Amino acid sequence: MRARPYPFLITGLAAILGIAGAGCENMPEDAKGGPESQFLTSQAKMLAAGDFLSSSSLLPLSQGATWHMLYHPLPHTPRQSIKDTSIDIRVASVNANIPGVGKGALLEVRRDGNLWRREVYQVTPTDLSLLAVAEENRPYMVYTPAIPLLHYPAQEGWSRAWNGRFSYKGHTFPANALSRITTTDSIYRPDGTTTEAYRVDTLIIAHIGADEVNFPTIRWLAPGTGFIQRGFIEHGRLCIAALSRIEQQGKPTRPTKP
Amino acid sequence: MRPSFGDMPAPFRLVSALFAVTAALTIFIGIRADHQGQWLPSVPDSIDQIWTAIDMPIDHLTLARLGHPRALGRQYGNLFQEHVGVNVIAAASIDAFHEPTICMAGYGYSLTAQKYIPLFGPDKPIRAMILRSDTTGQRILLYYWVQDQFGKTTTQSSFRAYQEYGYRLRHGLNATINGRQSCIVRVYTAIRPADLLGRQARRNLDTVSHALYEALRRDNGIGVNPSREEMIP
């Protein structure tokens, strides 16, 4: 009888292909997660609904309002040349018209009673932006356009890159910046309770010739309170200003039109 | 008179036929696998004006271990000095499918968490892993997926060990029978100590991964395989 290998060949080949699962997609196994699965599942916190919907609730600005803060380097860092001091952030004007800068809310930062910084913010119903900063009584460093720090409704993970100009003493340089709501932190209030606040990280880099000048800042903003904590870099170290008392005076700010 | 196939004794006919089929299959698989491994799409130089890339080529020893596939390495960085590493490797051979946890074990990292996440859509999973250094405690977040030229992703989760020849054979047959060109993508970043639950690291990886996915989907290998062009939306 004559041998017929071809049907056997085809059958054998089909069996090999079938066993190997040819043509089927590899579906992933059901993952168990593992002991550190929280790193893959943790979700961003949403602060209380309504509390973060507008600028007036997350950074309430009213004429004369003052955040009194205690300023100190972070623990476990060398403290030489940095003393624990008091810092007061006062809303000097809600709608200041500053020559060479523009219109915005002017905040004065005093350290042990002495003028240390001035900051000019543009506040609109949807955005909080930084327009200018000055150290002590020096001229303003003006950012054109204003650097967005926050977009409302605020949400952890929001970030915005900025490319613009940095002007100081009549000179203009290219600059770029990145601002981001990096996380929500539990921050101690003066009464000992904790509150959730958005941590807004901002880094501004001015390109002055071949040099880069960095201006890093961290702002913790709590709904209804505003600045509950701030971070400044001093002598290369992170220093924290923590809210000790807040004075709200006058009437709340009315956001300016964009 | 020329001898014909039918003149051969039956056992030799069977052996000859087997040889012929094997040779044909070898040529077919070689051509398909080689064709499949030609696709190495371009990836974006910057993402959302926040991330900019520099070239970080994969080292020669690693490429040799992967069978010298076409590959590119990039590192995306932002102003906060956060970095996301990217490897895109053309799926030229089974050797290119290297289990990432085995690679990282060599550097002293252990797998401590793993999830399959439909990052790009319901049927488009990726494999997300947390790898922790046994000595320093530093954690690496790693995304791994294989993307074909039509945007479909798989995770090849079965490649757990070199000895699993059945899985390797299945993959090779899938590659050659489906004939789709694929790239293996690894995206990874270190989780900073201040990033307590790794949410920022995940956002960074999600952003870069979505940009890569879209870049690969847009590229879709048209330059290599024009006949597929009409299938691309």
Interface residues (C-beta under 8 A of the other chain):
Chain A: R2 A3 P5 Y6 L9 L13 L17 I19 A20 G21 A22 G23 C24 E25 N26 P28 E29 D30 A31 K32 G33 G34 P35 E36 S37 Q38 F39 L40 T41 S42 Q43 A44 E156 G157 S159 A161 N163 N176 A177 L178 R180 T182 T183 D201 L203 I205
Chain B: A10 P11 R13 L14 A17 L18 V21 D48 Q49 I50 N78 L79 F80 L111 T112 A113 Q114 K115 Y116 I117 P125 R127 A128 I130 R132 R139 L141 T154 T155 Q156 S157 S158 G166 Y167 L169 R170 H171 L173 N174 I177 N178 I191 D195 L196 L197 G198 R199 Q200 R202 R203
